[in-house]
Amino acid sequence: MTELSTGGIDKRREELRLWAGRALDVGGSLTLMALAGDAGFRRYFRTQTVPSMIAVDSPQERTNPARFVAVADYLRRNGIHTPMVAAADTEQGFMLLEDLGDQQLFGALDDSSVEGLYGEVLNELLCLQQIPHSPDIFPPYNRELLLAEMRILPEWLVQKLLGYELGEAEIALLDKTFNLLLDSAEEQPQVLVHRDFHSRNLMLRNGERPGVVDFQDAVWGPVTYDLVSLLRDCYIRWPCEQVERLALCYAATAEAAGIMAPVPQAQFLRWFDWMGLQRHIKVLGLFPRLNLRDGKNGYLTDLPLVIRYTLEVAGRYPELAPFADWFKEKLLPLVERQSWYRDYRTAGDPGVQLQRMPQ
């Protein structure tokens, strides 16, 4: 929940409705239907027009609507299927976007469709990573930013959600682990990074390339970041062997396209694993923050799968095993007492459904 009062929210919606009505030349007769939001502070509404549009309330004090418009335009000009911005008032924080429909990749994935659908979205990722750098639009996904993301875990999961106080040795362990992951990220070829390239941000519509949304935080960073975001999705899981095969197939394609120089498969998989661990450490703090600060408790039920990814990967490498051991010894018993917790060891397995909360 934002800090706006209910009355303020209603006023914003009415102002958006009137603005969109003028932009669409239908006046005050326009009606808006609220849609599910994302993890940010934007709100989305579908216009009851033909064709329908998506009206966006993107408060300037909380978001950066001008950056959204700039990134959308740059990506579209470089061949990525992002929603066209039909109108925007960045000072008010109002936008009208092309409606890409309701079919997320997430809802279309199953054992029979995954290979074909992932093939389509990996082609889209290949196009994304070939886009030339524009430093004015895409800041570096540098060491400082990656570290700030991982520090969300000790603040929001460890301290604020679980109520656990870290000792000096534990702080040193986290610092050592974080630095190992940062070194790995810096080693990688740098490309355009969507930063949230997963099954809920990829839209499917018959006869069209996959639509890409939630791109406004794009940066210039490690080549494996978006790949692992997709293949080790926080909301859906695939067998490890299948994930590694898809990752290596993508690496070969990226090498052929000139996105990266050839590297040994073991090195690429290490980059992939360690980048995914950085992301999942961030998410382990981000989802509690969404719950505690923003009132979005639906994300907590996805944490067992994120914990599973985290412990599987960290336990696979001797350098990272102390982190996995610490997590299992100190944090897991506290996590298991949470009302949303389900056994992380089976999270994401076929037939295992996590209880979902409203977001």
N, C-alpha and C positions, 0 to 999 in steps of 0.2 A: 504494500500500500504506500502511495506517495504521501508527502506531508500536506498535500492539498486537502482541505476539508471536503466533505461530501457536497456541500453547496458549491464550493469552488470547482469541483469536478463537473458537476452538472452545468455550471456556467460555461466552462471550457467546451463541453460537448455541444452546447447550443451555439456558441460562437463558431465552432468548427462547422456545424451543420449549415449555418447561414453563409459562412465563407465558401464552403464547397458548393452550395446552391448557386451562388453568384458565379463561381468559376465554371460550373456546368451549365449556366444559363437556364436554370429551372427555378430560381428564386427560392422563396421560403417553403415551397412544397416538398423539398427534399427530405427523405427519411433515411436514417442511419441504423444499421444493425450492428451491435457490438460483437466483436470477434475475440477469441482467446488472445491474450497478450504474450509477450516474451519475458525474458529475465530482466529487461531494462525498464525504463520509465515511459516508453511510448505506449499509446493505446491505438487500437485499430478498429475501424468501422467499415462495413460494406454499404455502399450506396444502393438504394433501390431504384436503379436506373438500368437502361439497356444501351450499351453493355454496362455492367456494374463496375465500380471503381472502389479503391480502398482509400478511405479518408484517414489520415494519421494525425493524431494529437501528439506532438513531439515537443514538450515544454523546453524552451531555450535554456532555462536555468538548470535543467537536469540533463539535457541531451544537446546534441550539436546538429540541428537540422541542416545547416549550410554544408557541413561536411558530408552528411548523408547524400545530399543532392550532388555534390561534387564527385563523390566516389561512385554513385550510381551512373552518372554521366560518363565518367572515365571507363568504367567497366563495360558499359554498353557500347561505347565507341570502339572498344577493343574486342568485341564479339561475345561477351558474356551475357547470358539471358537474365538480366536483372529487370525488375519491373520499371517500366518507363515512368518518369516523373512528369505527369500532365500539367501540374500547377504546384506552386509552392510559395508560401509566405514565411520565409525563414525567421523574420523578426517575431511574428506571432507563434511560430512553431507549428504551422499547418501545412500539410502536403496532400496531394491527390495522386495516387499511384495506380498503375495498371493492375488489374486483379488477376493474379496467377492461379486462382482457384483454391480449393481446400485439400487437394490430394498431396499430402506430404510423402516423401520417400518412405518414411517410417512405417506408414500404414500399408504400403504396397509390398514390403519385404517379407519373404518367407523362403524356405529352403529351395523352392523351385524357381523363384524369381531373382534371388540375390545376385547370381553371377551376371545375368543380363543387365539388371538395373545398375549394379556397381560398375559394369563396363561403361554404361552411358555417363554416369557421374564422374568416373575417373577420366574420361575424355574431356569433360568440362574442366576438371582440375588441371589437366594438361594444358588446356587453353589459358586458364587463369595464370599458371606459372610461367607462361611465355610472354605475358604482358610486360612491356618495358617499364622500368622504374620511373616514377615521378616523385622525387623527394618532397615536393611541396604538398603532395596528397598523402603519401604513405611514409610515416615516420619509421625509424628502425625499431625492430623488435629486439632491442639490445639487452645487454646483461641486466641493467638496472630494472627494466620493465618486467623481464622474466622473473627476476628475484622478487620484485614487489608482489607478483602474482602468487608465488609460492608462500610468501609470508602471510597470506590470508589463512593458511592452514593453522599455524600456531595461535593466531589471534581468535579466529571465529570457530573452528572446530574444537581445538584443544582447550582454550581458556573459556570462551563464552558459551559454547554448547555443552561441553563435557565438564567444565569446571575444574580442569586439571592444571596445576601450576608446574611449569617446566623448571628443572634444575639447571645449573651451569653446564654439567656434562651433556645433558639432553639438548640444550641450545647449541653446544659445540657440535654434536652429532648432526643436528639439522643443518647447521652451516656447512659442514663438510659434504653432506649429501647434496645440498643445493648447489654448491660450487662444482661438484662433479657433473651435475646435469647441465649447468651453465657452460662449462667447458665443452661438453659434447655439442650443445646447440651452436656455439661459436665456430666449431669445426666445419659445419655444414654449408653447402652452397646456399646463398640467400636469394629468395624469390618473393613474389607477392604472396602474402598469407591472408586468407579470408578471416581466420582466427576462430571461426565457429562453424566449420564445414562439416555438418553432420546431418543425420536423416530427418531432423525436424526443420532444417533450414534449406532443404532442397525440395522443390515443388515439381509435380508431374502433371502434364496436360497432354492429351492425345495429339500425336503428330508434331510435338515441339521438343526442343532441347530442354533438359532439366532447368527449371527456374531457380535462381540463387537469390536468397533473401538474407536479411540480418548481416549485411556486409559492411556496415558503417565504421566498424572498428578495425578495418583491414590495415595491415602493416607490411613492412619488408623484413622477412626473417627466414628461419630455417626451412629447408625444402621438405622435411618430413612432417611438419606441424599439421597441415591440413589433411595429409594422408592418414596419419594416425588418429586424427579427430574423427575421420569417417570410418576407418576400419576397426577402431576400438571405441566405438560410439558409446557414450555414457548411458544410452537408452536401449541399446540392443546389442547382443553379443553373438559372435560367430566362432566356430572352432579355431583354436590357435593355428593349426596347420593351414587352414584355409586363409586366415588373415595373413600369415607370413608369405604364402604363395602369391596372394594378390599384391602384397607390398613389393615383393621382388619383381613381379611382372611390371608393376608401375615403374620401378627403378630402371628396368631395362628400356622401357618406352621413353622415360625422361632422358636417359642417356642418348638414345637415338635422336631425340628431338633437340639435343644440345642444351637442355636445361641444366645438366650436371655432367661432369666428367665421370668416366667409369670408376667405380670403387668396388672392392671385394664385397660379396654378398654379406659376409659376416659383419663387415663394418657398417653397411647400410642398415642391417637389422638392429645393430646396436644403437645407431642414431635413432631409428624408428622407436625402439623400446624406450630409450632414455627420454626422448622427446615426449612420448606418451606419458611417461611417469611424471614429468614436469607438469603436463596438463592436468593429470588426474590429482596430483597434489594440490594444484590450484582449485580444482572443482571440489575437493574435500573441504576446503574452506569456503568456497563460493556458495555452495548450496545451503550450508548453515547460515551464512550471512543473508541470503535471500529470505530465509525463514525468520531469523531473529530481527533483522533491521527492516525488511520490506514487507513482511507479512505474507510471503509466498511459500507456504509450507508444503506444497505439492512436490517440491524437488527432493525432500528428504528421503522419500521412498526409493529414489534412484541411487542413493549412496552405497547400498550393499554391493552393487555391480562395480562401482568405482573403487570400492575397497578391494574387491576381488582382483581387478586389473592391477591395482597398486601393489598388492602383496605378491601376486604372481610374477610381475616383472622385477620388483626389487629383490625377491628371493632367488632369482635366476642368476644374478651377478654378485660375485664375492664382495665387490666394492660397495654394493648397495644393501647387502644382506643385513648389516647391523641396523639399518633403518627399518627394514621389514621386521626384524626381531623385536625392536623397541616398540613398534606399532602394535604388534600382536600381544606383547607382554603388558604394556602400560595403557594403551588406548582401547584395544578391542574389548576388554571386560567392561569398560564404561559405555562403549557403543552398544554392546549387547543388552544393556538395560533400557535403551531408548524404545519408545512405543512403536516407532516406525521400522525398527530393525528386523530384518530377515536374514537367515544364514547366508553369509557372503559367499560361501564355498559353492553354492548352487545358483547364485544370482545370475540371471540371464540364460540359464539352461532351458531347453525346450520343455514346455509344460509347467514351468515354475513361474507363476504370476505374482508379482509384487502388488500389494494393496496400494492403490493410488489415492492420493489425497487431492482435493481441489487446489488449483494454483492461484 
